[in-house]
Amino acid sequence: MLKIGQSSDHGFDEPLGLLSDCHRRIEHFLAVLAAIADQTGARELDTSERRQLEGALAYFKTAAPRHTADEEESLFPRLEASRDEAAAAALQLVRRLERDHDEADSLHEAVDRLGRAWLADNSLGADDLQDLRRLLARLRSLYDAHIAVEDRQLFPTAARILSNRELHAIGDEMAARRSIRVTTTSAAAATASRARTSRTRQAGKAT
């Protein structure tokens, strides 16, 4: 089971990969919430279910908003500022994704409210449980489409458009949102990061 704060496959020197790692966490914690809502029903939560529910709600309350900020405040503006011809298609995706974020925020607020009530009472009424399942189903549908666009189209486009300096700046801003100080990367790690970025860009051009 994924845990909040668990190390990612990518570091802040690979911000696009790190954003994709966040998507895997979103998928995981949504699946956790859906499983609890589907399997628990009207009975009281057991210790394991309470722990998992608390963890999933905490993730979407704290980590998920930072992910949205990473995209809307760090990634999207740099795509908008780019004069590369490929940016035009990416900008269309950006506008759609920003609308997705707005809807997701509203859904998450409702899910959090029901989840906190569930934890407080150790059970959830039939009507509230039905509402929770409906909200989670909409969130999963929204994220499935959202994540597919970003992982398959937006991030590869960003890898082609943005310079290494811009990508490092995005990584620094992501670290700052988490109050993490990024130390100077070793020469070997920096070289490896540039090589991976180059391969990503080459792969994108081949598709």
C-alpha positions, 0 to 999 in steps of 0.5 A: 500500500502506498503511504503519504510521503513515500519516495517517488520514482522521480526526483525534483530534477525530473518534474514531469516524471514526478507529476506522473508519479503523483497521478499513480498516487491519485489513482491509488487513493481513489481506489482505496476510497471506492473500495471502502465505500463499496465493501463496508456498506452500513457496518462500522469501520474496522481499524484497518479501514479507518486507517486507510480512510484517514490516509486517503482523505489526508492525501487529497486534502494536502498533497493533491492541491500541491499537485494542482498548483504544480501544474497550474502555477509552474507547468501551464504558464511556461507552456503558455509563454512558449513560442514553439509551434507545438505549444498551440495544441498543448494550450488547448489541453491546458484550458480543458485541464484547468476546468477539470481541476475546478470540478475536481476541487468541488467533488473533493470537498464533498468527499472530504465532508462525507469522509470526515463524518464517517470517521466521526460517527464510525458509520455512514447513513445509506443516503450519504453512502450512496452520495459518496459512491456517486461522487467517487465514481465521477472523480474516477471518471474525471481523473481517468480522462484527465490523467490520460491526456496529461501522461500521453499528450501534455507531458511529452509535449512539455518535454519537447517544448521546455528547456532544461532550465525551465524544467529545473525551475519547475522542479525547484518550485515543486520542492518549495511548495513542499518546504523541501530544499533542493541541494545541488545535483551531483554531476552524474545525476544531472547528466543522467537527468539530461539524458532522460529528458533528451530520450523523452523528447526524441521519443515524442518526435518519433510518435 
